[in-house]
Amino acid sequence: MIGIYMFLAALGLLAVGYPVAFSFGAVSMLFGFIAAFFEIIPDGGTFVEVTQEFFSMFSMMPFRMYSIMTNTILMAVPLFIFMGIVLQKSQLAERLLEAMGTLFGSVRGGIAISTVIVGTMLAASTGVVGASVVAMGVISLPVMLKYGYSKELATGTICAAGTLGQIIPPSIILIILGDVFGLPVGDLFKAAVMPAVALVGTYILYILVISYLKSDVAPAMPIDEAELKSTTIKKALVAIIPPLMLIVFVLGSIFAGIATPTESASVGAVGGLLLAFMYRKLSISLVMDSAKETVKITSMVFAILIGATAFSMVFVYTGADTIVEEFMLGLPGEKWGFLILSMLLIMILGFFIDFIEISYIVVPILLPIAETIGINPLWFAILIAMNLQTSFLTPPFGFSLFYLKGVSPPEVRTLDIYKGVIPFILIQMLVLASVIIFPGLYGF
């Protein structure tokens, strides 16, 4: 049971705010020594032998770290992050929101629909959840409040649209899951398209329905302000077409088999710089700032990965993985029991910890069990990715909620944001359930 206690201790450290990578690293060393102690001492061993056992437990760590740093799949992570940050600093979100707001403003709930569409395009071109939520919160939220939108619908739409970068390619979480599952990232990108389309479509359908059932929740913009003139449409197309072309080049090259995800990520990084040049935002300071932000985020991801690697080595050494496997395989319903419990576990953990920790700690424990049961690994990976998306929305620690609250007007309370995201969390659960129950509809 030492491995189980180790897992609970790591969750406890995360709950009090201790840095993730250091939490897993410290807990691994502490419980690794405890495990070595109880392995050696009862048989009459000495403290020196305990120390030797402890170091032998981590003897493969340098090789694991080297393989992480030379992993060509994970090379796509900093490139896609760099592309997203460059586009965010180029004010891509502002241009898209203004364009979409002009096109859909005359429709009841049109600004909210525009926000979802822009969130989709930002997800496919930048994938940076925090930047998307902040940009739409700064620009779209005041406009929706100005025209009488309810605070709950306005804030919920922004949070939900901002998290689409978790499931829409080129998603960082899909790249990470590709590494964990040992699956081609291009296959994961293709498999995620239909569930992502279903999710976006359901968001828009919900906004349309709630807008027409309750006219005061999301009124249309006045006709004179929402009037579509030829010059306005032209400006909208100018704002939409360049990022759309970048999306086509990046994802199209992957889907067509012309380039690997890592190669297309480099194309995307260069394309982001070209768009910044087109928007007259390209400068040395923009490139330097984007590079620094990329290094910070990438370092965080790889530090967590190294800590998670140490954690998994001790977890397996203690035999805790066998306990979990026996418990999961003994569930009623076999495959369905395992799927329901694993999805519920990931969703609950998403309330408290980030998707990266879940991907590198929890998923490797569940993966061998899924393989034993005979679950399609591609399908299982997409289910996990969709489930992890809710971790950005679920109170009390959903990052999107904090991002939006940080840029919201004073009249928007935290409770308004919590209420606003609940319908979208339910929509995510509904779409996730449909992928579980009807995998054939999504190509699995």
N, C-alpha and C positions, 0 to 999 in steps of 0.2 A: 504493500500500500504506500510505500515511500514516494513512488512516482505520482500517485494521486494527490498526496499531501503537497508535493512540490508544485503541482498545477494550481492548487488552491492558494498556495503561498504567493505564486506569481500574480494571480488575480488580485490578491490582497494588496500587493505592492502597487499594482497599476491603479487600483481604486483610490489609493492615497496620493497619487500623482507622481510616483517615482518614474524616471525615464524608462521607456519600454525596453530598449536594448540592454541597459544595465540591469533591469529587473530580471530578465531571463538569464543573463550571464551570471549574476550574483547568486540567484536561486539555484542554478545548475551546479555551481561550484560548491555551495553549502550542502545541498542534498546529495551531490556526488560523493562528497567526503563522508556524509552520514551513511550512504549506501555501502561504501567501501568498508567503513568501520564495522557495520553489522554483518558484512560478508566475511571479514577476516577474524575479528576478535573472538566470536563464539567458538571458532575452531582452534583457539589457542595461539593465534597469530600475534605479532608484535605491531607496535605503532609504525615502525619502519615499513613493514609489509602493507599496512593500511595506506601509507603514503605512496608506495609503489603501485598499488592497485588503483589509487586515485589518478595518478599520472597516466597509467596505462589506459584508463577509461577515456582520456582525452588525447590519446596518442595520434589519432587520425585527424584531429582538429586542423593542423596546418594544411593537410591535403584537401580537406573540405573547404577551407577558406580559399585555397588556390583555385579549386574548381569553380567556386562562386565568382571569383574575380575574372576568370577566363571564360565564363559562360557567354556564348554569343547571343543566346536568346535574351538574356538580361541586359545586353548592350543597347537594346531598343528602348529601355526605360529612360535613361538620361536624354536620349535624342528626342523622344516624344515629349518629355517634360520641357526640354528647351524650346521645341516648336510651340507648345502651348503657352509658355511664359512670354515668348516674343510676340505672339498674336495678341495676348492679353494686354501687353504694354503698348501695342499698336492701336489700341482702342477698337478692336474688332467688334466686341460686344455692343459698344455704343452705336456703331454704324448699323449693325444688324437689328438692334431694338428699334431704332428710329425708322428703319425701312419697313420692318414688319408691322410696327404700330401704325404706320401710314396706310398699309395695305388692308389691315383687318380692323382698324379702329371703328368703322361704322357698324360692325357686327356686335350684337350683344355678347359680352364676354370676350370681345376681340383682342383687347390688350393682353388678357391672360393667355389666350390662344397664341398670340404672338410670342409671349414669353416662353411657352412650351416649345414652339418651333425654333426660336433662337437658342434655347437650351439644347435642343437636339443638334443644331449646327455647331454650337460651341463644343459639345461633347465629341462630335466627329472630327473637329479640327484642333481643339486644344486639349480636352480631357481633364483640365485642371478644375476640380470641383469647387475649391475655395474661391478661385478667381471668378468663376462663372456666377456663383451665388452673390458675391460682393458686387460685381458689375451690374447684375440685374437688380439687386437690392438698391443700389445707388440711383439707377436710371428708371427702372420700371415701377418700383414700389411707389415713389411720390406721384407718378402719373396716374396709377390706378387709384390711389387714395384721393387724388384731386377730382377724379370723375365719379366718385361715390362707390367704389368697390368696397366690399366688406374686408376688414383687416384679415380675417381668417382665410378667405379665398386668395387674396393677394399674396400673403406671406406663404401659404401652403403651396401655391403654384410656383413661386420663385424657388423655394427649397427643393421641391420635387424636380423641377426642370434643371436645376443646377447639379443634381446628383446623377443625371443621365449619363455622365461621363464614366460611370462605373460599369455600364453594360454595353454602351454603344462603342464599337471599335473606332479608333485604336485605344482601347481601354488599358490602363496600366494593370488593373487587377486581372485582366485576361492574360496579359503577358506573364504575370507572376504565377497564375494558375497553370499556364502552359508549362512553365518550368517545374512546378510541383508535380503535375500529372504526367509529365514527359510526353505531352501532346504537341503537335505542330501548332504554333500560334495562329497561323493563317486559317487552320480548320476551326479554331475557337472563334476567330473573328467572323467567319462565315456563319457558324452556328448561332452566333449571338444576334444576327441581323433580324430574324423573324420575331423572336421574343421582344427585342427592343422596339420594333415597329408596333407590335401589339400593345406594349406599354405606353408608347407615345400616343397611339390612337385612342386608347382608353382614357388617358388624361384629357385629351381634347374633347372626347365624347362626354365625360363627366362635367367639364366646364360648360359645354353647350347645354346640357340637360339642366344643370343647376341654375344657369343664367336665365333660361326660359321658364323654369318653374318658379323662380324667385327673381322678379324683374329688378328689385332694388339691390341685389347682391353684386351684379356686374353689368351696369347699364352701358349702352353704346355711347360712343363719343358724339357730340353734336354734329349734325350733318355738314355744316360749313367747315368744321375743323377736320373732318374725316373725308372730305371730298377728294376723289382720286383724279388728279389731272395728269396729263401726259408727262409733264416735267417731273412730277412727283414719282410716277411709276419708273421713269428712267433713272432717277436717283436711287430708287429702291433696288433696281436691277444691278446698278453699278456697285452697290454695297453687298449684294447677295452673290453675284456670279464669281468674283475672285476666290472667296473662301470655299465656295462650292467646287470650283475647279481643283483646288488643293485637295479637298476630300476625295474627289474622283481619282486624282493622280496617286494619292497615298494608298487608299483602300483598293482602288481598281488594280493597281500593280500587284497587290497581294492576292486578290481574288482570282486574277487572271494567271497567276503563277509566274509572272515576269520577274518579280523581286521577292526576297524574303522579308519578313517584318522588320528585321534590322536594317536592311538596305532601303526599304521604303521609309523607315524612320529618318534616315539621313536625308532622303529626298524631301521629307516633310520639314525637316529643320531648315534646309536651304530654301524651301518654298515659303516658310514663315518669314525668313529674312527678305525675300523678294516682295512679299505682300507688305511688309513694313516699309520697304523702299517705295512701293506704289502709293502707300498712304502718306508718304513724306514724314515718316516717323523714325526711319533708320538712322542710327547714330552710334558712335563708339560707346557712349554711356549706356545706351539701350542694350547693346550686345554684352557689355561687361556685367551689367546688372542681371540680365537674363542668365548669363553663365554662372554667376555667383549663386543665384536662386536655385539653378539646376544642381549645382554641387551640393548645396545644403539638403535639398530634398532627396537626391540620390544617395548621399551619405547616410541619411536617416534610414532609407530603405535597406541598404546593405548592412548597416550596423544592426538593425533588427534581425536581418537574415542570419548574421553570424551568431547573435545571441540565441536565436531560435534553433540553430544547428546544435549548439552546445546543449540546449534544453532537451532536444529530441534524443541526443546520444545518451544522456543520463536517464531519460524516460524509458528508453528501450532497455538499457542496462538493468533497471530495477524490475523489468517485466510488467510494468503497468500497461503497456500496449496489449499484452495478452489478456489482462483483466478486462480492458475495454472491449476487445474483440469478442471474448466469450460472452460478455453481457449483451453486446449488440446482436450477435448471432443467435442468442437465446430469446430475442424479442418475438412476441406473437406477430404473425403476418409476414415473417421473413423480410422480403424486399421492401414491402410497403411499411412495415413497422420500423425498419432501419431508416428509410427515407424520411418518414414523418418525424422520428426522434432526432435525426441528424439535422434536419432543416430547423426544427424547434430549438435545438441546442445552439446552432449558429446564430439564429435570430436573437436569442436571449443574450448570448455573449456580445452580439453587436450593440446591445444597449450600453455596454461598459468599455469594450476595447475596440481597437481599430481593425480595419479589414486586413492589414498587412500581418498583424500578429495572428489573426485567425487563419490566414492562408498558410503561414509557415509553422504553426503549432498544432492547430486542431485538424486541418485538412489532411496532413500526413498520417494522422492517427486513423481517420475515417477511410482513407483511400484503400488500404489493403483489405478492409472489411467489404467495401463496395466491390472490389475485384473478386473476392471470394464468393459473394452472392451472385455475381454475374451482371452487375449494373453497367450500362454503357458509360464509359468514362467521360466521353464528350458531353453527353446529356447531364451527367452528374456535375461536371465542371460548370456548365451554364446555370444549373439550378443554384449552385453555391454562389456564383457571381451575382445572380439576381437577388439572392437572399442577402448577400453582403451589402448590396445597395441600400437596404433599409437601415443599415448601421449608421448612415449619415443623417437619417431622419428621426430615428427613435429617441424620444426623451428618456432620460434627462441629459445624456451626453452626446447627442447627435451633433456632429461638427457643423453641418449646414445650419442648424438652429442658432449656433453661436456666431457663425459668420454673418447671418442675416441680422441678428439682434445688434451686432456691432455697428451696422450702418443704417439701422432703422431710425425713423423719426421718434421723438420722445413719446408720442401718443400710442405707438405700437408696443404693447406689453409682451413679455415673454410668454404669458398665458395665451395671448392671441396667436402666437407662432405655433405653440404646442397644439392648440385646437385646429389650426389651419392644416397641419401636416397629417392629422389622423385620417381624413378621407383618402389621401394619397398613399399612406401606408397600407390601408385596406385594399386599394387598387393594386398595389404591388403584390400583396399577398394573393389577390384574386388571379392575377396574371401568372404568378408563380404556380399556383394550384392548377391552372389550366395547362401549363407546360408539364407538370407532373402527371396529370390525369390523361391528357391527350398529346403525348409526345409526337405522334405522327403528324399532327397539324403543323408542327414546327420543324419537320424534316428529320426527326430522330428515329 
